[in-house]
Amino acid sequence: MKVLRARIYQKHLDDERAKNAVIEDSKSDIAWGHQIRSYVFQPYQMVKDHRTNVETSSIDKVMNGDLDEFVRAYLLLGAQGKFARSRAAG
């Protein structure tokens, strides 16, 4: 009975590892060019969301947490079923 229980437990662990591997493989790299937003402070001020291509020069408002413009654009694209590929779609 102990052997059977051990094999069932091992099968459960293997299934969990396989499921986690699929999730990990679907994630994109954390590397240059994979960011969601770009913040430019000098020589001019601009914040650009690469998913929605929304830009604003109100960098102070964004840095203080006013992300409504970006959230609204993201939700509208999601509702329409089309998301811009950051730099891959160019």
N, CA, C and O of each residue as an XYZ file, in Angstrom:
360
protein
N       0.823     -1.195      0.000
C       0.000      0.000      0.000
C       0.870      1.264      0.000
O       0.540      2.251     -0.657
N       1.989      1.225      0.745
C       2.889      2.376      0.798
C       3.495      2.660     -0.578
O       3.648      3.818     -0.966
N       3.836      1.611     -1.303
C       4.417      1.764     -2.635
C       3.398      2.395     -3.574
O       3.736      3.292     -4.347
N       2.161      1.933     -3.511
C       1.100      2.490     -4.350
C       0.888      3.969     -4.036
O       0.769      4.789     -4.946
N       0.842      4.306     -2.757
C       0.665      5.702     -2.346
C       1.842      6.560     -2.835
O       1.641      7.688     -3.285
N       3.050      6.034     -2.748
C       4.237      6.765     -3.198
C       4.194      6.998     -4.708
O       4.562      8.072     -5.185
N       3.749      5.997     -5.451
C       3.673      6.152     -6.915
C       2.603      7.164     -7.314
O       2.803      7.956     -8.234
N       1.478      7.133     -6.623
C       0.408      8.109     -6.904
C       0.889      9.514     -6.591
O       0.637     10.447     -7.353
N       1.583      9.668     -5.468
C       2.113     10.978     -5.094
C       3.147     11.456     -6.117
O       3.155     12.629     -6.491
N       4.016     10.551     -6.566
C       5.024     10.920     -7.566
C       4.354     11.328     -8.879
O       4.797     12.273     -9.531
N       3.299     10.629     -9.268
C       2.554     10.977    -10.486
C       1.945     12.366    -10.349
O       1.969     13.157    -11.292
N       1.400     12.659     -9.176
C       0.832     13.981     -8.913
C       1.912     15.064     -9.030
O       1.675     16.103     -9.645
N       3.084     14.834     -8.450
C       4.182     15.802     -8.536
C       4.635     16.011     -9.980
O       4.894     17.141    -10.395
N       4.731     14.935    -10.736
C       5.124     15.042    -12.146
C       4.114     15.852    -12.950
O       4.495     16.663    -13.794
N       2.825     15.634    -12.689
C       1.786     16.400    -13.380
C       1.882     17.883    -13.047
O       1.746     18.731    -13.929
N       2.118     18.197    -11.771
C       2.259     19.598    -11.355
C       3.473     20.237    -12.010
O       3.394     21.379    -12.463
N       4.591     19.530    -12.071
C       5.797     20.063    -12.715
C       5.563     20.310    -14.202
O       6.024     21.315    -14.743
N       4.862     19.417    -14.854
C       4.574     19.588    -16.276
C       3.679     20.805    -16.497
O       3.895     21.577    -17.431
N       2.679     20.974    -15.641
C       1.784     22.126    -15.765
C       2.547     23.432    -15.537
O       2.345     24.406    -16.262
N       3.417     23.453    -14.536
C       4.223     24.652    -14.270
C       5.210     24.936    -15.388
O       5.490     26.099    -15.679
N       5.741     23.898    -16.020
C       6.669     24.091    -17.134
C       5.971     24.760    -18.315
O       6.561     25.610    -18.981
N       4.731     24.385    -18.576
C       3.971     25.002    -19.668
C       3.763     26.488    -19.382
O       3.893     27.322    -20.279
N       3.440     26.815    -18.138
C       3.233     28.216    -17.763
C       4.534     29.002    -17.897
O       4.528     30.117    -18.419
N       5.640     28.442    -17.436
C       6.927     29.122    -17.511
C       7.367     29.328    -18.967
O       7.940     30.366    -19.296
N       7.109     28.364    -19.821
C       7.499     28.486    -21.226
C       6.713     29.560    -21.954
O       7.199     30.127    -22.934
N       5.507     29.848    -21.490
C       4.687     30.842    -22.171
C       5.080     32.269    -21.802
O       4.644     33.212    -22.463
N       5.887     32.446    -20.771
C       6.302     33.782    -20.348
C       7.363     34.323    -21.294
O       8.182     33.574    -21.826
N       7.335     35.648    -21.495
C       8.356     36.256    -22.330
C       9.579     36.595    -21.489
O       9.511     36.631    -20.260
N      10.682     36.839    -22.155
C      11.926     37.163    -21.471
C      11.842     38.528    -20.811
O      11.161     39.431    -21.297
N      12.537     38.662    -19.710
C      12.689     39.970    -19.092
C      13.998     40.517    -19.646
O      15.072     40.270    -19.099
N      13.890     41.256    -20.729
C      15.081     41.738    -21.408
C      14.782     43.083    -22.053
O      13.637     43.532    -22.078
N      15.812     43.709    -22.568
C      15.667     44.985    -23.243
C      14.711     44.816    -24.414
O      14.844     43.884    -25.207
N      13.746     45.724    -24.516
C      12.785     45.681    -25.603
C      11.501     44.954    -25.258
O      10.587     44.895    -26.081
N      11.412     44.397    -24.055
C      10.209     43.683    -23.646
C       9.423     44.449    -22.595
O       8.535     43.887    -21.953
N       9.736     45.715    -22.413
C       9.051     46.497    -21.383
C       7.658     46.907    -21.853
O       7.375     46.953    -23.050
N       6.799     47.203    -20.883
C       5.440     47.630    -21.166
C       5.417     49.116    -21.498
O       4.747     49.540    -22.440
N       6.155     49.904    -20.717
C       6.172     51.360    -20.912
C       7.587     51.885    -20.931
O       8.484     51.326    -20.301
N       7.777     52.977    -21.671
C       9.053     53.695    -21.679
C       8.841     55.067    -21.076
O       7.852     55.740    -21.364
N       9.773     55.474    -20.239
C       9.725     56.781    -19.594
C      10.946     57.572    -20.036
O      12.080     57.141    -19.825
N      10.714     58.738    -20.655
C      11.806     59.620    -21.074
C      11.696     60.897    -20.256
O      10.673     61.580    -20.295
N      12.758     61.221    -19.512
C      12.754     62.416    -18.669
C      13.523     63.570    -19.303
O      13.180     64.732    -19.086
N      14.551     63.268    -20.080
C      15.332     64.314    -20.727
C      15.769     63.810    -22.079
O      16.011     62.608    -22.188
N      15.889     64.580    -23.083
C      15.801     66.034    -23.207
C      14.355     66.536    -23.291
O      14.113     67.741    -23.216
N      13.417     65.639    -23.442
C      12.001     66.006    -23.421
C      11.319     65.025    -22.475
O      11.956     64.086    -21.996
N      10.047     65.227    -22.203
C       9.340     64.333    -21.297
C       8.239     63.595    -22.045
O       7.408     64.202    -22.722
N       8.252     62.249    -21.906
C       7.244     61.444    -22.585
C       7.147     60.082    -21.901
O       8.146     59.521    -21.452
N       5.925     59.569    -21.835
C       5.681     58.198    -21.403
C       4.929     57.524    -22.531
O       3.931     58.052    -23.019
N       5.406     56.349    -22.951
C       4.749     55.620    -24.040
C       4.463     54.205    -23.577
O       5.343     53.518    -23.057
N       3.220     53.776    -23.772
C       2.808     52.405    -23.496
C       2.960     51.622    -24.798
O       2.292     51.927    -25.786
N       3.830     50.618    -24.805
C       4.135     49.883    -26.035
C       3.048     48.884    -26.418
O       3.001     48.444    -27.567
N       2.174     48.518    -25.482
C       1.082     47.594    -25.813
C      -0.010     48.305    -26.591
O      -0.598     47.737    -27.511
N      -0.283     49.565    -26.215
C      -1.410     50.290    -26.798
C      -0.973     51.460    -27.678
O      -1.802     52.071    -28.353
N       0.319     51.774    -27.673
C       0.888     52.920    -28.406
C       0.335     54.257    -27.925
O       0.312     55.223    -28.687
N      -0.112     54.327    -26.669
C      -0.575     55.585    -26.074
C       0.643     56.338    -25.563
O       1.502     55.763    -24.893
N       0.713     57.629    -25.882
C       1.813     58.470    -25.433
C       1.259     59.676    -24.701
O       0.169     60.156    -25.015
N       2.015     60.170    -23.716
C       1.648     61.393    -23.016
C       2.917     62.119    -22.588
O       3.948     61.502    -22.321
N       2.816     63.429    -22.529
C       3.944     64.226    -22.052
C       3.754     64.630    -20.592
O       4.590     65.343    -20.036
N       2.677     64.187    -19.973
C       2.391     64.496    -18.564
C       3.093     63.490    -17.661
O       2.448     62.722    -16.948
N       4.402     63.504    -17.699
C       5.172     62.501    -16.967
C       5.007     62.641    -15.460
O       5.056     61.643    -14.741
N       4.812     63.860    -14.971
C       4.620     64.059    -13.530
C       3.347     63.380    -13.044
O       3.338     62.767    -11.977
N       2.269     63.487    -13.822
C       1.015     62.846    -13.441
C       1.165     61.330    -13.428
O       0.664     60.660    -12.525
N       1.852     60.793    -14.425
C       2.043     59.344    -14.510
C       2.892     58.858    -13.338
O       2.586     57.830    -12.734
N       3.951     59.589    -13.017
C       4.820     59.188    -11.911
C       4.095     59.279    -10.569
O       4.479     58.604     -9.613
N       3.059     60.098    -10.489
C       2.254     60.197     -9.273
C       1.102     59.192     -9.253
O       0.276     59.211     -8.340
N       1.045     58.315    -10.257
C       0.071     57.227    -10.230
C      -1.138     57.396    -11.122
O      -2.029     56.546    -11.096
N      -1.209     58.453    -11.909
C      -2.359     58.656    -12.795
C      -2.156     57.834    -14.072
O      -1.602     58.327    -15.055
N      -2.606     56.591    -14.046
C      -2.446     55.675    -15.175
C      -3.758     55.425    -15.909
O      -3.850     54.506    -16.723
N      -4.771     56.237    -15.623
C      -6.103     56.011    -16.194
C      -6.091     55.958    -17.721
O      -6.766     55.119    -18.317
N      -5.340     56.834    -18.343
C      -5.283     56.878    -19.810
C      -4.751     55.558    -20.381
O      -5.263     55.055    -21.381
N      -3.723     55.007    -19.738
C      -3.127     53.752    -20.201
C      -4.052     52.564    -19.924
O      -4.189     51.669    -20.759
N      -4.674     52.563    -18.765
C      -5.585     51.477    -18.403
C      -6.794     51.468    -19.332
O      -7.223     50.407    -19.785
N      -7.339     52.632    -19.615
C      -8.502     52.739    -20.504
C      -8.162     52.194    -21.898
O      -8.932     51.423    -22.470
N      -7.013     52.596    -22.434
C      -6.618     52.131    -23.766
C      -6.398     50.622    -23.777
O      -6.771     49.949    -24.738
N      -5.798     50.087    -22.718
C      -5.560     48.648    -22.633
C      -6.877     47.880    -22.581
O      -7.031     46.859    -23.251
N      -7.818     48.368    -21.789
C      -9.114     47.699    -21.685
C      -9.895     47.775    -22.993
O     -10.568     46.814    -23.366
N      -9.814     48.903    -23.692
C     -10.505     49.020    -24.979
C      -9.926     48.054    -26.003
O     -10.676     47.423    -26.748
N      -8.608     47.929    -26.050
C      -8.003     46.973    -26.978
C      -8.380     45.549    -26.613
O      -8.625     44.723    -27.492
N      -8.427     45.258    -25.322
C      -8.812     43.915    -24.877
C     -10.242     43.601    -25.254
O     -10.551     42.476    -25.648
N     -11.121     44.589    -25.136
C     -12.526     44.384    -25.487
C     -12.685     44.162    -26.986
O     -13.580     43.435    -27.419
N     -11.825     44.782    -27.771
C     -11.872     44.621    -29.225
C     -11.139     43.357    -29.671
O     -11.256     42.936    -30.822
N     -10.385     42.757    -28.753
C      -9.682     41.516    -29.077
C      -8.406     41.710    -29.860
O      -7.940     40.774    -30.509
N      -7.827     42.894    -29.819
C      -6.572     43.101    -30.548
C      -5.589     43.859    -29.670
O      -5.880     44.944    -29.166
N      -4.440     43.270    -29.505
C      -3.369     43.883    -28.738
C      -2.187     44.115    -29.661
O      -1.855     43.272    -30.495
N      -1.558     45.271    -29.497
C      -0.370     45.571    -30.289
C       0.799     44.786    -29.740
O       1.016     44.767    -28.529
N       1.553     44.140    -30.606
C       2.788     43.483    -30.197
C       3.814     44.583    -30.011
O       4.051     45.364    -30.932
N       4.415     44.662    -28.865
C       5.259     45.797    -28.558
C       6.166     46.164    -29.713
O       5.719     46.895    -30.597
N       7.361     45.729    -29.769
C       8.241     46.136    -30.862
C       8.346     45.065    -31.928
O       8.918     45.301    -32.992
N       7.802     43.898    -31.655
C       7.891     42.810    -32.629
C       7.064     43.114    -33.874
O       7.451     42.740    -34.981
N       5.927     43.791    -33.700
C       5.086     44.093    -34.856
C       5.574     45.329    -35.574
O       5.232     45.568    -36.733
N       6.398     46.135    -34.859
C       7.054     47.289    -35.419
C       6.154     48.210    -36.080
O       6.593     49.236    -36.600
